[in-house]
């Protein structure tokens, strides 16, 4: 039961690593699973841009770094097409 609650509280975050100085380079997409405090639990590099909006947050870095651990700062992309749609409390019960 405790493990089930821990999995529910985890969220998926999409990190987009781009290069603002050389726009011809393809962006890199990294999927990070984090707990409710923001600690990164798992990291997975994606081969292509995701197609379905399954992410709780989408962040972007345009410094041209190869890995997200090397980046100094991220900017939140809100709203983003790959971000999960927010459900209102009124519609959730119907």
C-alpha positions in Angstrom: 0.0 0.0 0.0 2.8 2.4 0.9 4.5 1.8 -2.5 1.3 2.5 -4.3 0.9 5.9 -2.6 4.6 6.7 -3.4 4.0 5.9 -7.1 0.9 8.1 -7.3 2.8 11.1 -5.8 5.6 10.8 -8.5 5.4 13.1 -11.5 7.0 13.1 -14.9 8.9 16.1 -16.0 10.1 16.8 -19.6 13.4 18.6 -20.0 14.1 20.1 -23.5 17.8 20.9 -24.1 18.2 23.2 -27.1 21.0 25.4 -28.5 20.1 29.0 -29.0 23.4 29.8 -30.8 23.1 27.0 -33.3 19.4 26.3 -34.2 20.4 23.6 -36.7 21.2 21.2 -33.9 18.3 18.9 -32.9 16.9 19.4 -29.4 17.4 16.7 -26.8 14.5 15.4 -24.7 15.0 14.0 -21.2 12.2 12.5 -19.1 12.7 12.9 -15.4 10.6 11.2 -12.8 10.5 13.2 -9.5 8.8 12.9 -6.2 6.6 15.5 -4.6 9.6 17.4 -3.1 11.3 17.8 -6.5 14.0 15.1 -6.1 14.9 13.4 -9.3 14.3 9.7 -9.0 15.0 8.5 -12.5 16.3 10.0 -15.8 15.7 8.7 -19.3 16.9 10.2 -22.6 14.2 10.1 -25.3 15.1 9.4 -28.9 12.5 11.8 -30.4 10.0 14.4 -29.2 7.1 12.8 -27.3 3.7 12.9 -29.0 1.3 12.6 -26.1 0.7 15.2 -23.3 1.7 13.1 -20.3 4.0 15.4 -18.4 3.2 17.4 -15.2 5.8 20.1 -16.1 7.9 21.0 -19.2 11.2 22.9 -18.7 13.7 24.2 -21.3 17.3 25.1 -21.3 18.9 26.8 -24.4 22.5 26.8 -23.4 23.5 24.0 -25.8 24.6 21.6 -23.1 24.6 17.8 -23.7 23.2 16.7 -20.3 20.8 18.3 -17.9 23.2 17.9 -15.0 25.5 20.4 -16.8 22.9 23.1 -17.2 22.9 26.2 -15.0 19.2 27.2 -15.3 15.9 26.1 -16.8 12.8 28.1 -17.8 9.3 26.7 -17.4 7.4 26.4 -20.6 3.8 27.1 -19.5 1.4 26.2 -21.1 3.1 23.6 -23.3 1.4 21.2 -25.8 3.1 18.2 -24.1 1.9 19.2 -20.6 -1.1 17.3 -19.1 -4.3 19.2 -19.3 -5.4 20.4 -15.9 -8.7 19.1 -14.8 -11.0 21.3 -12.7 -12.6 19.9 -9.5 -16.0 20.4 -11.0 -15.3 18.2 -14.0 -13.5 15.5 -12.1 -16.6 14.3 -10.3 -18.7 13.9 -13.5 
